[in-house]
């Protein structure tokens, strides 16, 4: 398993958090995902054999939330 932490531009409302979490948790290969609203961060654990960090970042950006930076670690 790997973990990605994405720093986003400021989230404007709690429904943004729900939208991102729903998209991430329904993605095949994602074990869990959490959006930290006040910190404007997304944390996700995923299986690199199924989905890549770049694909997850792209998914968040396609929802309309630019990823300012990201960090991937193997857990």
PyMOL Python script that loads the backbone (N, CA, C, O; Angstrom):
from pymol import cmd

cmd.read_pdbstr("""\
ATOM      1  N   UNK A   1       0.837  -1.185   0.000  1.00  0.00           N
ATOM      2  CA  UNK A   1       0.000   0.000   0.000  1.00  0.00           C
ATOM      3  C   UNK A   1       0.879   1.244   0.000  1.00  0.00           C
ATOM      4  O   UNK A   1       1.988   1.256   0.534  1.00  0.00           O
ATOM      5  N   UNK A   2       0.346   2.277  -0.612  1.00  0.00           N
ATOM      6  CA  UNK A   2       1.002   3.573  -0.632  1.00  0.00           C
ATOM      7  C   UNK A   2       0.030   4.618  -0.120  1.00  0.00           C
ATOM      8  O   UNK A   2      -1.176   4.384  -0.051  1.00  0.00           O
ATOM      9  N   UNK A   3       0.567   5.763   0.235  1.00  0.00           N
ATOM     10  CA  UNK A   3      -0.264   6.864   0.702  1.00  0.00           C
ATOM     11  C   UNK A   3       0.100   8.112  -0.078  1.00  0.00           C
ATOM     12  O   UNK A   3       1.276   8.386  -0.317  1.00  0.00           O
ATOM     13  N   UNK A   4      -0.919   8.871  -0.475  1.00  0.00           N
ATOM     14  CA  UNK A   4      -0.686  10.156  -1.111  1.00  0.00           C
ATOM     15  C   UNK A   4      -1.371  11.228  -0.268  1.00  0.00           C
ATOM     16  O   UNK A   4      -2.489  11.048   0.214  1.00  0.00           O
ATOM     17  N   UNK A   5      -0.675  12.338  -0.106  1.00  0.00           N
ATOM     18  CA  UNK A   5      -1.237  13.509   0.558  1.00  0.00           C
ATOM     19  C   UNK A   5      -1.196  14.640  -0.456  1.00  0.00           C
ATOM     20  O   UNK A   5      -0.134  15.000  -0.964  1.00  0.00           O
ATOM     21  N   UNK A   6      -2.365  15.193  -0.741  1.00  0.00           N
ATOM     22  CA  UNK A   6      -2.482  16.282  -1.711  1.00  0.00           C
ATOM     23  C   UNK A   6      -2.869  17.565  -0.996  1.00  0.00           C
ATOM     24  O   UNK A   6      -3.818  17.586  -0.213  1.00  0.00           O
ATOM     25  N   UNK A   7      -2.141  18.621  -1.264  1.00  0.00           N
ATOM     26  CA  UNK A   7      -2.507  19.935  -0.734  1.00  0.00           C
ATOM     27  C   UNK A   7      -3.275  20.661  -1.818  1.00  0.00           C
ATOM     28  O   UNK A   7      -2.790  20.817  -2.939  1.00  0.00           O
ATOM     29  N   UNK A   8      -4.482  21.108  -1.477  1.00  0.00           N
ATOM     30  CA  UNK A   8      -5.359  21.772  -2.434  1.00  0.00           C
ATOM     31  C   UNK A   8      -5.407  23.264  -2.175  1.00  0.00           C
ATOM     32  O   UNK A   8      -4.984  23.755  -1.128  1.00  0.00           O
ATOM     33  N   UNK A   9      -5.936  23.971  -3.167  1.00  0.00           N
ATOM     34  CA  UNK A   9      -6.278  25.360  -2.947  1.00  0.00           C
ATOM     35  C   UNK A   9      -7.374  25.356  -1.886  1.00  0.00           C
ATOM     36  O   UNK A   9      -8.002  24.317  -1.681  1.00  0.00           O
ATOM     37  N   UNK A  10      -7.620  26.422  -1.235  1.00  0.00           N
ATOM     38  CA  UNK A  10      -8.598  26.478  -0.149  1.00  0.00           C
ATOM     39  C   UNK A  10      -9.951  25.899  -0.572  1.00  0.00           C
ATOM     40  O   UNK A  10     -10.498  26.269  -1.611  1.00  0.00           O
ATOM     41  N   UNK A  11     -10.478  24.988   0.245  1.00  0.00           N
ATOM     42  CA  UNK A  11     -11.813  24.438   0.001  1.00  0.00           C
ATOM     43  C   UNK A  11     -12.838  25.453   0.495  1.00  0.00           C
ATOM     44  O   UNK A  11     -12.678  26.028   1.571  1.00  0.00           O
ATOM     45  N   UNK A  12     -13.883  25.671  -0.284  1.00  0.00           N
ATOM     46  CA  UNK A  12     -14.831  26.727   0.048  1.00  0.00           C
ATOM     47  C   UNK A  12     -16.033  26.272   0.860  1.00  0.00           C
ATOM     48  O   UNK A  12     -16.682  27.103   1.496  1.00  0.00           O
ATOM     49  N   UNK A  13     -16.354  24.972   0.862  1.00  0.00           N
ATOM     50  CA  UNK A  13     -17.527  24.522   1.600  1.00  0.00           C
ATOM     51  C   UNK A  13     -17.409  23.033   1.944  1.00  0.00           C
ATOM     52  O   UNK A  13     -16.670  22.298   1.290  1.00  0.00           O
ATOM     53  N   UNK A  14     -18.137  22.598   2.966  1.00  0.00           N
ATOM     54  CA  UNK A  14     -18.084  21.183   3.350  1.00  0.00           C
ATOM     55  C   UNK A  14     -18.571  20.230   2.250  1.00  0.00           C
ATOM     56  O   UNK A  14     -18.157  19.071   2.214  1.00  0.00           O
ATOM     57  N   UNK A  15     -19.433  20.701   1.369  1.00  0.00           N
ATOM     58  CA  UNK A  15     -19.885  19.813   0.294  1.00  0.00           C
ATOM     59  C   UNK A  15     -18.742  19.480  -0.675  1.00  0.00           C
ATOM     60  O   UNK A  15     -18.771  18.438  -1.330  1.00  0.00           O
ATOM     61  N   UNK A  16     -17.750  20.351  -0.764  1.00  0.00           N
ATOM     62  CA  UNK A  16     -16.555  20.058  -1.565  1.00  0.00           C
ATOM     63  C   UNK A  16     -15.837  18.853  -0.969  1.00  0.00           C
ATOM     64  O   UNK A  16     -15.376  17.971  -1.693  1.00  0.00           O
ATOM     65  N   UNK A  17     -15.751  18.826   0.336  1.00  0.00           N
ATOM     66  CA  UNK A  17     -15.104  17.735   1.045  1.00  0.00           C
ATOM     67  C   UNK A  17     -15.833  16.419   0.761  1.00  0.00           C
ATOM     68  O   UNK A  17     -15.198  15.404   0.477  1.00  0.00           O
ATOM     69  N   UNK A  18     -17.144  16.439   0.838  1.00  0.00           N
ATOM     70  CA  UNK A  18     -17.950  15.247   0.601  1.00  0.00           C
ATOM     71  C   UNK A  18     -17.784  14.756  -0.833  1.00  0.00           C
ATOM     72  O   UNK A  18     -17.667  13.555  -1.077  1.00  0.00           O
ATOM     73  N   UNK A  19     -17.775  15.687  -1.771  1.00  0.00           N
ATOM     74  CA  UNK A  19     -17.632  15.348  -3.190  1.00  0.00           C
ATOM     75  C   UNK A  19     -16.290  14.659  -3.469  1.00  0.00           C
ATOM     76  O   UNK A  19     -16.238  13.658  -4.182  1.00  0.00           O
ATOM     77  N   UNK A  20     -15.214  15.198  -2.906  1.00  0.00           N
ATOM     78  CA  UNK A  20     -13.884  14.623  -3.117  1.00  0.00           C
ATOM     79  C   UNK A  20     -13.781  13.254  -2.440  1.00  0.00           C
ATOM     80  O   UNK A  20     -13.291  12.299  -3.042  1.00  0.00           O
ATOM     81  N   UNK A  21     -14.244  13.160  -1.187  1.00  0.00           N
ATOM     82  CA  UNK A  21     -14.181  11.885  -0.474  1.00  0.00           C
ATOM     83  C   UNK A  21     -14.966  10.801  -1.212  1.00  0.00           C
ATOM     84  O   UNK A  21     -14.503   9.666  -1.315  1.00  0.00           O
ATOM     85  N   UNK A  22     -16.139  11.137  -1.723  1.00  0.00           N
ATOM     86  CA  UNK A  22     -16.954  10.161  -2.449  1.00  0.00           C
ATOM     87  C   UNK A  22     -16.239   9.673  -3.698  1.00  0.00           C
ATOM     88  O   UNK A  22     -16.244   8.478  -3.993  1.00  0.00           O
ATOM     89  N   UNK A  23     -15.626  10.588  -4.430  1.00  0.00           N
ATOM     90  CA  UNK A  23     -14.917  10.218  -5.657  1.00  0.00           C
ATOM     91  C   UNK A  23     -13.712   9.332  -5.343  1.00  0.00           C
ATOM     92  O   UNK A  23     -13.433   8.378  -6.069  1.00  0.00           O
ATOM     93  N   UNK A  24     -13.013   9.644  -4.279  1.00  0.00           N
ATOM     94  CA  UNK A  24     -11.829   8.874  -3.930  1.00  0.00           C
ATOM     95  C   UNK A  24     -12.187   7.489  -3.401  1.00  0.00           C
ATOM     96  O   UNK A  24     -11.589   6.496  -3.814  1.00  0.00           O
ATOM     97  N   UNK A  25     -13.148   7.414  -2.498  1.00  0.00           N
ATOM     98  CA  UNK A  25     -13.468   6.127  -1.873  1.00  0.00           C
ATOM     99  C   UNK A  25     -14.137   5.156  -2.832  1.00  0.00           C
ATOM    100  O   UNK A  25     -14.135   3.951  -2.583  1.00  0.00           O
ATOM    101  N   UNK A  26     -14.704   5.649  -3.915  1.00  0.00           N
ATOM    102  CA  UNK A  26     -15.318   4.752  -4.902  1.00  0.00           C
ATOM    103  C   UNK A  26     -14.354   4.371  -6.021  1.00  0.00           C
ATOM    104  O   UNK A  26     -14.735   3.653  -6.945  1.00  0.00           O
ATOM    105  N   UNK A  27     -13.120   4.841  -5.948  1.00  0.00           N
ATOM    106  CA  UNK A  27     -12.109   4.511  -6.948  1.00  0.00           C
ATOM    107  C   UNK A  27     -11.500   3.159  -6.620  1.00  0.00           C
ATOM    108  O   UNK A  27     -11.052   2.919  -5.499  1.00  0.00           O
ATOM    109  N   UNK A  28     -11.489   2.285  -7.610  1.00  0.00           N
ATOM    110  CA  UNK A  28     -10.914   0.953  -7.421  1.00  0.00           C
ATOM    111  C   UNK A  28      -9.443   1.087  -7.035  1.00  0.00           C
ATOM    112  O   UNK A  28      -8.687   1.814  -7.679  1.00  0.00           O
ATOM    113  N   UNK A  29      -9.049   0.382  -5.981  1.00  0.00           N
ATOM    114  CA  UNK A  29      -7.672   0.414  -5.511  1.00  0.00           C
ATOM    115  C   UNK A  29      -7.442   1.336  -4.336  1.00  0.00           C
ATOM    116  O   UNK A  29      -6.383   1.280  -3.710  1.00  0.00           O
ATOM    117  N   UNK A  30      -8.412   2.189  -4.017  1.00  0.00           N
ATOM    118  CA  UNK A  30      -8.280   3.094  -2.875  1.00  0.00           C
ATOM    119  C   UNK A  30      -8.846   2.401  -1.635  1.00  0.00           C
ATOM    120  O   UNK A  30     -10.026   2.053  -1.591  1.00  0.00           O
ATOM    121  N   UNK A  31      -7.992   2.206  -0.633  1.00  0.00           N
ATOM    122  CA  UNK A  31      -8.410   1.542   0.599  1.00  0.00           C
ATOM    123  C   UNK A  31      -9.200   2.487   1.502  1.00  0.00           C
ATOM    124  O   UNK A  31     -10.204   2.092   2.096  1.00  0.00           O
ATOM    125  N   UNK A  32      -8.747   3.725   1.600  1.00  0.00           N
ATOM    126  CA  UNK A  32      -9.479   4.742   2.356  1.00  0.00           C
ATOM    127  C   UNK A  32      -9.014   6.123   1.924  1.00  0.00           C
ATOM    128  O   UNK A  32      -7.913   6.299   1.402  1.00  0.00           O
ATOM    129  N   UNK A  33      -9.876   7.084   2.154  1.00  0.00           N
ATOM    130  CA  UNK A  33      -9.556   8.468   1.795  1.00  0.00           C
ATOM    131  C   UNK A  33     -10.211   9.400   2.800  1.00  0.00           C
ATOM    132  O   UNK A  33     -11.307   9.128   3.290  1.00  0.00           O
ATOM    133  N   UNK A  34      -9.546  10.480   3.097  1.00  0.00           N
ATOM    134  CA  UNK A  34     -10.038  11.464   4.049  1.00  0.00           C
ATOM    135  C   UNK A  34      -9.668  12.852   3.565  1.00  0.00           C
ATOM    136  O   UNK A  34      -8.529  13.098   3.168  1.00  0.00           O
ATOM    137  N   UNK A  35     -10.633  13.758   3.600  1.00  0.00           N
ATOM    138  CA  UNK A  35     -10.367  15.153   3.257  1.00  0.00           C
ATOM    139  C   UNK A  35     -10.331  15.944   4.558  1.00  0.00           C
ATOM    140  O   UNK A  35     -11.265  15.888   5.358  1.00  0.00           O
ATOM    141  N   UNK A  36      -9.260  16.669   4.757  1.00  0.00           N
ATOM    142  CA  UNK A  36      -9.127  17.544   5.921  1.00  0.00           C
ATOM    143  C   UNK A  36      -9.539  18.944   5.480  1.00  0.00           C
ATOM    144  O   UNK A  36      -8.743  19.685   4.902  1.00  0.00           O
ATOM    145  N   UNK A  37     -10.787  19.294   5.758  1.00  0.00           N
ATOM    146  CA  UNK A  37     -11.378  20.532   5.252  1.00  0.00           C
ATOM    147  C   UNK A  37     -10.584  21.773   5.662  1.00  0.00           C
ATOM    148  O   UNK A  37     -10.223  22.586   4.811  1.00  0.00           O
ATOM    149  N   UNK A  38     -10.314  21.920   6.944  1.00  0.00           N
ATOM    150  CA  UNK A  38      -9.624  23.131   7.423  1.00  0.00           C
ATOM    151  C   UNK A  38      -8.200  23.248   6.907  1.00  0.00           C
ATOM    152  O   UNK A  38      -7.691  24.358   6.750  1.00  0.00           O
ATOM    153  N   UNK A  39      -7.547  22.115   6.639  1.00  0.00           N
ATOM    154  CA  UNK A  39      -6.173  22.123   6.136  1.00  0.00           C
ATOM    155  C   UNK A  39      -6.117  22.090   4.613  1.00  0.00           C
ATOM    156  O   UNK A  39      -5.042  22.241   4.033  1.00  0.00           O
ATOM    157  N   UNK A  40      -7.263  21.892   3.957  1.00  0.00           N
ATOM    158  CA  UNK A  40      -7.349  21.771   2.491  1.00  0.00           C
ATOM    159  C   UNK A  40      -6.399  20.696   1.977  1.00  0.00           C
ATOM    160  O   UNK A  40      -5.607  20.925   1.063  1.00  0.00           O
ATOM    161  N   UNK A  41      -6.499  19.500   2.596  1.00  0.00           N
ATOM    162  CA  UNK A  41      -5.660  18.367   2.196  1.00  0.00           C
ATOM    163  C   UNK A  41      -6.516  17.131   1.966  1.00  0.00           C
ATOM    164  O   UNK A  41      -7.577  16.967   2.569  1.00  0.00           O
ATOM    165  N   UNK A  42      -6.039  16.277   1.092  1.00  0.00           N
ATOM    166  CA  UNK A  42      -6.644  14.972   0.849  1.00  0.00           C
ATOM    167  C   UNK A  42      -5.585  13.929   1.173  1.00  0.00           C
ATOM    168  O   UNK A  42      -4.451  14.014   0.702  1.00  0.00           O
ATOM    169  N   UNK A  43      -5.965  12.944   1.982  1.00  0.00           N
ATOM    170  CA  UNK A  43      -5.077  11.823   2.288  1.00  0.00           C
ATOM    171  C   UNK A  43      -5.761  10.555   1.798  1.00  0.00           C
ATOM    172  O   UNK A  43      -6.945  10.339   2.059  1.00  0.00           O
ATOM    173  N   UNK A  44      -5.011   9.717   1.086  1.00  0.00           N
ATOM    174  CA  UNK A  44      -5.580   8.464   0.584  1.00  0.00           C
ATOM    175  C   UNK A  44      -4.553   7.355   0.622  1.00  0.00           C
ATOM    176  O   UNK A  44      -3.388   7.562   0.283  1.00  0.00           O
ATOM    177  N   UNK A  45      -4.990   6.171   1.037  1.00  0.00           N
ATOM    178  CA  UNK A  45      -4.171   4.972   0.951  1.00  0.00           C
ATOM    179  C   UNK A  45      -4.673   4.179  -0.239  1.00  0.00           C
ATOM    180  O   UNK A  45      -5.877   4.003  -0.423  1.00  0.00           O
ATOM    181  N   UNK A  46      -3.724   3.697  -1.057  1.00  0.00           N
ATOM    182  CA  UNK A  46      -4.121   3.033  -2.289  1.00  0.00           C
ATOM    183  C   UNK A  46      -3.138   1.945  -2.681  1.00  0.00           C
ATOM    184  O   UNK A  46      -1.998   1.920  -2.217  1.00  0.00           O
ATOM    185  N   UNK A  47      -3.594   1.053  -3.537  1.00  0.00           N
ATOM    186  CA  UNK A  47      -2.773  -0.036  -4.056  1.00  0.00           C
ATOM    187  C   UNK A  47      -2.203   0.402  -5.400  1.00  0.00           C
ATOM    188  O   UNK A  47      -2.948   0.570  -6.365  1.00  0.00           O
ATOM    189  N   UNK A  48      -0.895   0.587  -5.468  1.00  0.00           N
ATOM    190  CA  UNK A  48      -0.245   1.056  -6.702  1.00  0.00           C
ATOM    191  C   UNK A  48      -0.364   0.061  -7.849  1.00  0.00           C
ATOM    192  O   UNK A  48      -0.144   0.427  -9.003  1.00  0.00           O
ATOM    193  N   UNK A  49      -0.707  -1.187  -7.556  1.00  0.00           N
ATOM    194  CA  UNK A  49      -0.907  -2.175  -8.620  1.00  0.00           C
ATOM    195  C   UNK A  49      -2.245  -1.976  -9.325  1.00  0.00           C
ATOM    196  O   UNK A  49      -2.477  -2.533 -10.398  1.00  0.00           O
ATOM    197  N   UNK A  50      -3.123  -1.179  -8.719  1.00  0.00           N
ATOM    198  CA  UNK A  50      -4.460  -0.960  -9.272  1.00  0.00           C
ATOM    199  C   UNK A  50      -4.631   0.461  -9.796  1.00  0.00           C
ATOM    200  O   UNK A  50      -5.204   0.666 -10.866  1.00  0.00           O
ATOM    201  N   UNK A  51      -4.139   1.435  -9.048  1.00  0.00           N
ATOM    202  CA  UNK A  51      -4.303   2.848  -9.419  1.00  0.00           C
ATOM    203  C   UNK A  51      -3.033   3.589  -8.997  1.00  0.00           C
ATOM    204  O   UNK A  51      -2.412   3.250  -7.990  1.00  0.00           O
ATOM    205  N   UNK A  52      -2.660   4.596  -9.772  1.00  0.00           N
ATOM    206  CA  UNK A  52      -1.453   5.365  -9.451  1.00  0.00           C
ATOM    207  C   UNK A  52      -1.802   6.667  -8.732  1.00  0.00           C
ATOM    208  O   UNK A  52      -2.939   7.135  -8.782  1.00  0.00           O
ATOM    209  N   UNK A  53      -0.816   7.232  -8.072  1.00  0.00           N
ATOM    210  CA  UNK A  53      -0.997   8.526  -7.412  1.00  0.00           C
ATOM    211  C   UNK A  53      -1.360   9.594  -8.443  1.00  0.00           C
ATOM    212  O   UNK A  53      -2.193  10.459  -8.172  1.00  0.00           O
ATOM    213  N   UNK A  54      -0.741   9.538  -9.618  1.00  0.00           N
ATOM    214  CA  UNK A  54      -1.051  10.515 -10.669  1.00  0.00           C
ATOM    215  C   UNK A  54      -2.512  10.432 -11.098  1.00  0.00           C
ATOM    216  O   UNK A  54      -3.143  11.452 -11.375  1.00  0.00           O
ATOM    217  N   UNK A  55      -3.048   9.207 -11.151  1.00  0.00           N
ATOM    218  CA  UNK A  55      -4.462   9.043 -11.512  1.00  0.00           C
ATOM    219  C   UNK A  55      -5.374   9.639 -10.444  1.00  0.00           C
ATOM    220  O   UNK A  55      -6.400  10.238 -10.763  1.00  0.00           O
ATOM    221  N   UNK A  56      -4.999   9.474  -9.179  1.00  0.00           N
ATOM    222  CA  UNK A  56      -5.798  10.039  -8.092  1.00  0.00           C
ATOM    223  C   UNK A  56      -5.739  11.566  -8.104  1.00  0.00           C
ATOM    224  O   UNK A  56      -6.752  12.234  -7.898  1.00  0.00           O
ATOM    225  N   UNK A  57      -4.561  12.105  -8.345  1.00  0.00           N
ATOM    226  CA  UNK A  57      -4.404  13.556  -8.443  1.00  0.00           C
ATOM    227  C   UNK A  57      -5.238  14.090  -9.598  1.00  0.00           C
ATOM    228  O   UNK A  57      -5.922  15.103  -9.457  1.00  0.00           O
ATOM    229  N   UNK A  58      -5.183  13.417 -10.726  1.00  0.00           N
ATOM    230  CA  UNK A  58      -5.957  13.819 -11.896  1.00  0.00           C
ATOM    231  C   UNK A  58      -7.453  13.785 -11.603  1.00  0.00           C
ATOM    232  O   UNK A  58      -8.197  14.660 -12.046  1.00  0.00           O
ATOM    233  N   UNK A  59      -7.886  12.787 -10.866  1.00  0.00           N
ATOM    234  CA  UNK A  59      -9.304  12.663 -10.525  1.00  0.00           C
ATOM    235  C   UNK A  59      -9.772  13.857  -9.697  1.00  0.00           C
ATOM    236  O   UNK A  59     -10.846  14.406  -9.945  1.00  0.00           O
ATOM    237  N   UNK A  60      -8.972  14.256  -8.718  1.00  0.00           N
ATOM    238  CA  UNK A  60      -9.313  15.412  -7.878  1.00  0.00           C
ATOM    239  C   UNK A  60      -9.344  16.684  -8.724  1.00  0.00           C
ATOM    240  O   UNK A  60     -10.244  17.510  -8.575  1.00  0.00           O
ATOM    241  N   UNK A  61      -8.370  16.838  -9.603  1.00  0.00           N
ATOM    242  CA  UNK A  61      -8.324  18.036 -10.443  1.00  0.00           C
ATOM    243  C   UNK A  61      -9.489  18.086 -11.421  1.00  0.00           C
ATOM    244  O   UNK A  61      -9.998  19.167 -11.715  1.00  0.00           O
ATOM    245  N   UNK A  62      -9.922  16.929 -11.935  1.00  0.00           N
ATOM    246  CA  UNK A  62     -11.079  16.902 -12.843  1.00  0.00           C
ATOM    247  C   UNK A  62     -12.367  17.295 -12.136  1.00  0.00           C
ATOM    248  O   UNK A  62     -13.326  17.722 -12.779  1.00  0.00           O
ATOM    249  N   UNK A  63     -12.394  17.152 -10.809  1.00  0.00           N
ATOM    250  CA  UNK A  63     -13.551  17.599 -10.031  1.00  0.00           C
ATOM    251  C   UNK A  63     -13.558  19.117  -9.866  1.00  0.00           C
ATOM    252  O   UNK A  63     -14.545  19.699  -9.416  1.00  0.00           O
ATOM    253  N   UNK A  64     -12.438  19.751 -10.238  1.00  0.00           N
ATOM    254  CA  UNK A  64     -12.363  21.211 -10.158  1.00  0.00           C
ATOM    255  C   UNK A  64     -11.545  21.738  -8.997  1.00  0.00           C
ATOM    256  O   UNK A  64     -11.648  22.913  -8.646  1.00  0.00           O
ATOM    257  N   UNK A  65     -10.723  20.866  -8.391  1.00  0.00           N
ATOM    258  CA  UNK A  65      -9.918  21.268  -7.248  1.00  0.00           C
ATOM    259  C   UNK A  65      -8.440  21.116  -7.580  1.00  0.00           C
ATOM    260  O   UNK A  65      -7.915  20.004  -7.524  1.00  0.00           O
ATOM    261  N   UNK A  66      -7.755  22.205  -7.923  1.00  0.00           N
ATOM    262  CA  UNK A  66      -6.342  22.125  -8.284  1.00  0.00           C
ATOM    263  C   UNK A  66      -5.489  21.597  -7.128  1.00  0.00           C
ATOM    264  O   UNK A  66      -5.643  22.025  -5.984  1.00  0.00           O
ATOM    265  N   UNK A  67      -4.595  20.668  -7.441  1.00  0.00           N
ATOM    266  CA  UNK A  67      -3.659  20.127  -6.456  1.00  0.00           C
ATOM    267  C   UNK A  67      -2.399  20.974  -6.527  1.00  0.00           C
ATOM    268  O   UNK A  67      -1.724  21.014  -7.555  1.00  0.00           O
ATOM    269  N   UNK A  68      -2.087  21.655  -5.422  1.00  0.00           N
ATOM    270  CA  UNK A  68      -0.932  22.542  -5.389  1.00  0.00           C
ATOM    271  C   UNK A  68       0.366  21.768  -5.198  1.00  0.00           C
ATOM    272  O   UNK A  68       1.401  22.132  -5.757  1.00  0.00           O
ATOM    273  N   UNK A  69       0.309  20.701  -4.407  1.00  0.00           N
ATOM    274  CA  UNK A  69       1.482  19.849  -4.197  1.00  0.00           C
ATOM    275  C   UNK A  69       1.002  18.484  -3.718  1.00  0.00           C
ATOM    276  O   UNK A  69      -0.126  18.332  -3.249  1.00  0.00           O
ATOM    277  N   UNK A  70       1.885  17.497  -3.848  1.00  0.00           N
ATOM    278  CA  UNK A  70       1.534  16.161  -3.376  1.00  0.00           C
ATOM    279  C   UNK A  70       2.787  15.446  -2.898  1.00  0.00           C
ATOM    280  O   UNK A  70       3.907  15.760  -3.301  1.00  0.00           O
ATOM    281  N   UNK A  71       2.558  14.471  -2.022  1.00  0.00           N
ATOM    282  CA  UNK A  71       3.649  13.660  -1.498  1.00  0.00           C
ATOM    283  C   UNK A  71       3.158  12.223  -1.439  1.00  0.00           C
ATOM    284  O   UNK A  71       2.093  11.948  -0.885  1.00  0.00           O
ATOM    285  N   UNK A  72       3.934  11.306  -2.012  1.00  0.00           N
ATOM    286  CA  UNK A  72       3.583   9.893  -2.026  1.00  0.00           C
ATOM    287  C   UNK A  72       4.581   9.135  -1.160  1.00  0.00           C
ATOM    288  O   UNK A  72       5.791   9.326  -1.277  1.00  0.00           O
ATOM    289  N   UNK A  73       4.060   8.272  -0.290  1.00  0.00           N
ATOM    290  CA  UNK A  73       4.903   7.430   0.538  1.00  0.00           C
ATOM    291  C   UNK A  73       4.391   5.995   0.491  1.00  0.00           C
ATOM    292  O   UNK A  73       3.202   5.756   0.281  1.00  0.00           O
ATOM    293  N   UNK A  74       5.286   5.058   0.687  1.00  0.00           N
ATOM    294  CA  UNK A  74       4.912   3.639   0.757  1.00  0.00           C
ATOM    295  C   UNK A  74       4.735   3.299   2.224  1.00  0.00           C
ATOM    296  O   UNK A  74       5.620   3.555   3.041  1.00  0.00           O
ATOM    297  N   UNK A  75       3.581   2.716   2.558  1.00  0.00           N
ATOM    298  CA  UNK A  75       3.307   2.354   3.958  1.00  0.00           C
ATOM    299  C   UNK A  75       3.278   0.853   4.131  1.00  0.00           C
ATOM    300  O   UNK A  75       3.061   0.363   5.239  1.00  0.00           O
TER     301      UNK A  75
END
""", "prot")
cmd.dss("prot")
cmd.show_as("cartoon", "prot")
cmd.util.cbc("prot")
cmd.orient("prot")
